[in-house]
Every structure is written in structure tokens, then in C-alpha cells.
Amino acid sequence: MIIEIRHYTLKQGRREDFIAYFEAKNRPALRDAGMLVFGPMRDLENENKVHWMRAFSSLEHREEIKDAFYDGPVWNEEIEAEVMPMIEHYEADLVETTIGFEGFYGEQVFTQNKTE
């Protein structure tokens, strides 16, 4: 499983607006596009930061879904104009789960994907 751990620094005072929009509009759109989404999460050390994650079955699956979403009408006609003005900076860490990767409750979360 491929996971993006996303870190957003938001413009001063916009964190709660971003979270509300993300939960109401952006997260459902990402899920409808086929992404697994976890979050958002408030940073406890920086009042202007939010973190969230999204997961894909493989690097190829990630590229296909992202291309379709970001080239599509939902992002271009609805979400981008609303969400991007709230963001000062963003970055993402791209990771791959291990064979023994477990979820929060100890359940095995594993796919046969291997990118080596």
C-alpha cells in the first residue's frame, strides 16, 4: 500500500475553515475518486497546520487516480478555487507499507504490491 502523509501550513486564521471545507467537500470528493482518506488532523504545536493521509494500492494506481481527479471537473470547477487560497504551503511524504503493517487495532493491512 502506498500512503501520502500530507502536511499543510494554512494562512493565518484559516485552519478551522480548511477543516470544515475538507470534511464537507474535499474528503468526500477524494473518496469518490477512489482514494482512501484518513484525516484531517490538527497539529498540536502549530495552530496553522493540518495533516492528513491518503492511500493507494500501488504507485500506478496512485498516478491514475490523481491524474483523473486533478484533471477532472470536481477539482477544477469546485474544489481548487475554494481550498487553494487557504493554503500557504504544503508538502507530502510518500511511503510504502511493510509486509507486517497493521492498522490501529492490530488488524493486518497488507497488499501484494512491492515497489522495489
C-alpha positions in Angstrom: 0.0 0.0 0.0 1.3 3.5 -0.9 0.5 6.3 1.5 0.9 10.0 1.2 1.3 11.8 4.5 0.3 15.3 3.7 1.3 18.4 5.7 -0.5 21.7 5.1 0.5 25.1 6.5 -2.5 27.3 6.2 -2.8 31.0 6.1 -3.2 32.7 9.5 -6.6 32.0 11.0 -7.8 29.7 8.2 -7.3 26.3 9.8 -10.9 25.8 11.0 -12.3 27.0 7.7 -10.0 24.5 5.9 -11.0 21.6 8.2 -14.7 22.4 7.7 -14.4 22.5 3.9 -12.1 19.4 3.8 -14.6 17.4 5.9 -17.7 18.6 4.0 -16.5 18.7 0.4 -12.9 17.7 -0.3 -12.7 14.4 1.6 -15.9 13.0 0.0 -14.6 14.0 -3.5 -11.3 12.3 -2.9 -13.1 9.2 -1.7 -15.5 9.3 -4.7 -12.4 9.4 -6.9 -11.1 6.1 -5.3 -8.7 7.4 -2.7 -8.6 6.1 0.9 -8.5 9.2 3.1 -7.6 9.5 6.8 -8.0 12.9 8.5 -7.8 15.8 8.8 -5.8 16.1 12.0 -4.9 19.4 13.8 -1.2 19.9 14.6 -0.9 20.4 18.3 2.3 22.5 18.0 1.3 24.9 15.2 -2.2 26.4 15.0 -1.8 26.9 11.3 -1.0 23.3 10.4 -3.2 20.3 9.4 -2.1 16.8 8.4 -4.0 14.1 6.5 -3.2 10.9 4.6 -4.4 9.2 1.5 -3.6 5.7 0.4 -3.5 3.8 -2.9 -3.0 0.1 -3.7 0.1 0.9 -5.9 2.2 3.7 -7.4 0.4 3.1 -10.7 -3.0 3.3 -9.0 -1.9 6.5 -7.3 -1.0 8.1 -10.6 -4.1 7.0 -12.4 -6.4 8.3 -9.7 -4.6 11.5 -9.1 -4.4 12.3 -12.8 -8.2 11.7 -13.2 -9.1 13.7 -10.1 -6.9 16.8 -10.7 -7.7 16.9 -14.4 -11.4 16.5 -13.7 -14.3 18.9 -13.2 -14.7 18.4 -9.4 -11.2 19.7 -8.7 -11.1 22.3 -11.4 -14.6 23.7 -11.2 -15.4 23.2 -7.5 -12.6 22.5 -5.0 -9.5 24.2 -6.2 -10.8 27.7 -6.1 -12.1 27.2 -2.6 -9.3 25.3 -0.9 -6.1 26.7 -2.5 -6.4 30.3 -1.2 -6.4 28.9 2.3 -3.1 27.1 1.9 0.2 28.8 2.5 2.4 25.8 1.8 2.0 22.0 1.5 4.3 19.0 1.3 3.8 15.3 1.2 5.9 12.3 2.3 5.4 9.3 0.1 5.8 5.9 1.9 5.1 2.2 1.3 3.8 -0.1 4.0 5.7 -3.1 5.1 4.5 -6.7 4.9 3.7 -6.6 8.6 1.9 -3.3 8.5 -1.0 -3.2 10.9 -3.9 -0.8 11.4 -4.7 1.0 14.7 -6.5 -2.1 16.1 -3.8 -4.6 15.2 -5.6 -5.7 12.0 -3.2 -6.8 9.2 -3.3 -4.2 6.4 -1.3 -5.7 3.5 -1.3 -5.8 -0.2 0.9 -7.8 -2.5 2.3 -4.6 -4.0 6.0 -4.2 -3.9 7.8 -1.3 -5.5 11.4 -2.4 -5.1 
